[in-house]
């Protein structure tokens, strides 16, 4: 399947636009997630809402953009074309989302610190209710405290590593989406009737 130069340019341009939109939405959802964790009264409810906000809504919007891109080229595209443009969308969204939320936490670290403190308290309550050992509780708290301390020691290296991890995960997601949403035109011998090799063989036998 071949595409004109104009179609290819339009597809990439639209993929960039969708990537920017998805990145901004991802950033907003991440900030909302911080405030949900900050004010949550149940660890289970907080986790469920954060999964809905950070993953379900994000993936739903990503799928919508993928379908819109496919529609832009007439409803058909190969796996390679799909992969390339889907990754453009997700990669741009990753850059905006990761850099944006880290910048937000750097400029205004208090909400994230309060979210982690609240998560620690809810985790302690949950572990105590489950009769967990003091050692297990201490290890869990230590991990959460390390996350809190990392907010004040953000470096370019840490930021780039986080971005690279996100890009790798999004590339894998792009592969999945490309496999699911690729659609190639079937080749026919005539507008109405597909080639049937078996019928050709039968005709030769009759001759």
Order of alpha helices (4+ residues) and beta strands (2+ residues): alpha-alpha-alpha-alpha-alpha-alpha-alpha-alpha
